[in-house]
Amino acid sequence: MNATDRTPADLLSSALAADAARPLVTFYDDATGERVELSVATFANWVAKTANLLQDGWSAEPGDRVALLLPAHWQTAVWLLACASVGVVADVDGDPARADFVVAGPGEFERGLACSGDRYALSLAPLGRRFVPAPPEGYADYAVDVPTFADRFVPYAPVNPEEPALIVAGAELTGAEIVERAVGDAAGLGLTGPGSRLLSGLPYDTWEGLSAGLYAPLASGGSVVLCRNLSLLGEEELAKRIDTERVSSTAR
């Protein structure tokens, strides 16, 4: 990160400038066998498209609230940074009835219908596949729409780092507070700088899970091996993954 970084979107911009080709998020789902690796550049491309979807597709404005009814997943990480890029509040596992928009994954579609605004459904299938034959009723398919948006994003209004950016486990954080906390967490998580690689099996429904699974690696110049359903992996397989992925520390 740079001393001028005040929002999560700033952290991503600094990571792009420093080394766009390095891995940022490597995702495993041990229930499906899926593995996806996203470089900083690839991750930022997804973030830009999703931010354009928010700003132009949904006409979302700074201060609007998006309920993210999603697990720890690489696409959830994309949505968190896209929300930060636009200036909307990412409400993790938030009340859909109080949200302006909803993004939901399997198991959450019925609950998400309480939102009167626009809704996107994510299949969370390997490679981010679309729903077949169609998304759940009341939802648009993120995988169908997001590729149509531009690869570069410029917010219509500057994002204020002192405005709310995230709600998790009932706590509201500004963009500046996210950055400050992430930087402060990095050393304790074993993220000592570029090349550090943290394996996280923590869910995204707490600050600790979000920090280990996204923000602290991003702030430190490191990367994360984000594991969903890690409890299904035996200790021997876990040790092999730690070795194969060159993991330097773990949070689980």
N, C-alpha and C positions, 0 to 999 in steps of 0.2 A: 504494500500500500504506500501511498504518498501522504505527506503531512496535510495536504489539502483535501484528502478524501473525507467526506462528511456523510455520505449515504452509501448503502449497499451497491447502488448503480455506479458510484464513483470507484468502489473497490474493483468492480468488474472491468471498468475502463482501464484502471491501472494494471490489472492482470493482463489485459490484452496488449497493452503497450510494452510490458516487461517480457512476456514470452507467450505469444498466442498459440504456439504449437504444443505446449506442455499439457499433460492430462490435468483436468480439474475435478471431474466427477466420474468415478467408475462405479457402476451400479450392478449389484447382484440381487436376484430374487431366488432364494433357495427353495421356493415351492415350485418354480417353473424351470429352473436351470438357466434363466436369462442372465447374460452379462452384456453390458453396454458401457463403452468408454467414450467420454466426451472431452475433447480438448477444450481449452479456454475459448478458442475461436468458434468451435462448433456449438458449445454451450451459449456463447454470446449471440450466435445467429438465431438459435431457438428463442432466446430472451427477446431479441429485437422483433422477431415476427410476432411473438405473443404480446409484447407491449403495443405494437401497432394494431393488433386485434383489439386490445383493450381500448386504445385511444380512438381508433377510427371505426372499428367494427361495433363496439359497444358505446362509443361516445363517453367513455368513463373520464372523469375529471378528478383532479387532486381532492382528496377528502372523501371520495366515494369508498364504500366498503365492499370487499369481495370475500365471501365466505369460502374458504378452501377446505372442502370435505374430502381430504386426500391423505394417504399414508406417506411415510418416508419413501420417496421415489424420485428419480431424476427429473420427471416432469413436474413434480411438486416444487423442486428447487428452481426450475425454470419459471414457474408462476410466481414464486416469491420475489425473484429478481425483476420480473416483468412488472409486477405491482410497484416495486420500489422505483422503477424507471419512470413510471407514469405519475407516481405520487399518490396512488390509491392505497388504502389500508388493507393489508392481507390479514384476514381474521381466520386464524388456523382453527379448524373444527368449530367455527363460530355458528351462532344462531342464524339460520337462513332467513327467518322472518324479519330480522333486523338488518339484513344485508341488501345492498343495491344489486348485487350479482352473485351467482353461485357457480363454483367449479366443483364437480363431484365425481367420485370414482365408484366402482362397484360396491354395493352394500349401502350406499348413501343417497341413491337416486330418489327414493321416496321422501326422505327427510328434506332434501334440497328443494322439493316442490313448494315448500312454505315461502320461498322467495318469490316476490311478485315481479322481479326483474328478469333480465336475460340469464340463461343458464347454459353452461357447457358441460358435456359429459366426456370423461376420459376412460377409455377401455382399460388402460394400464396393461394391455397385452404386450408381449415382446415386440420391440421395434416401434412401439407407439401405434400399433395398427388401429384402423377404424373399426367401428361396429358393423357387424354383418347380421342381418341385412340392413339394419337401421339403428340409430341410437335410441335410448329410452324415450318414451313419450314425454314431451315437455322440455326436451333438451336438443341442442345442436351438437354435432360431433366435432370436437376440437381437432381431431386428426384430419378431418376433411377440410376444414376452413383455414387452419393456421398456415399451410403452405402457400396460400394465395396472398399473404401479406409480405411487405417489403423486408429485406434483410438488414436495413439500416433504420434506426429509430432516433427521432428528435422530438422531445416533448414540446407540446404547444405552450406550456407554462413551466418555468423553472421549478424544480422540486425543492421545497423548503426542508432542509434537514432537521428543523426543529418542530415540524408537524408530525402527527402520528403516522407510523408506517407499518406497524405490526401489532397484532393482538394474539397472545398465546397464553394459555392457562390463566386467563383473566387479567394478565398484565399487558398494559399498553406501552409500546416503546416508540420513540421517534427514530428517524433514520440515523441521526447522530448518536443516539443511545445504542442502537444496534452495532454500529461501527466500534464505539468505545468498548462495549462489552465483548465483542468478538476479539478485538485486539488484546484485551485483558485476559481472555480465556485461553489464548493460543499456547502460551508457555506451559500452563497446567495440563494441557492436552498433549503435550509433547511435540507441538508444532513450533519448531525453532527457526523456521525460515524456508526459503526455496528448497525444494527437494523433499521436505517433510511430507510424510504420507500417513494419514490417520484412517484406520478402519473403524467405522461406527455402525453398531447394530441398534442404536437408540431410536425410538420413534420420534416423530416430529411434533408431538403434542405438548412438549415442554421447551423452555428456552435451552436447556442443556442439550436436548436432542437436535434442535435447530442449529445451535452453535457448533456442535461437533460435526453435524452432518452437512454443513454448508458454510456458515458465516465465518467461523474461525479459520478453516483452511483457506478460504478466499482472502481473508484479511492478512494472513501470514505469508502468502505466496506458496502455500503448500497445496495439497490435494486430498480428496476424501475417497475412500472405498466405502460406499454406502450400501449396507446389506439389509435387505428386507427378508423376514422369516429366517433370521440367522440361527434361531434355536433349533432348526431342522438340520443344521450342520454339525457333524461330530467333531470332537476335539482334534482328531488327526487331520480331518479335512480342513478345519479352520487353520491349523498350524501350516498346512501346505499353502493355503491361500495367502496367509501372512507372508510366507516366504516368496511365493510367486509374484505377488503384487508389491513386493519390496516395502511392506508396511513398517513404519517406524514406531507407531504407538496405536493403542486401541481404546475404544470407549464402548462399553457394552454392559 
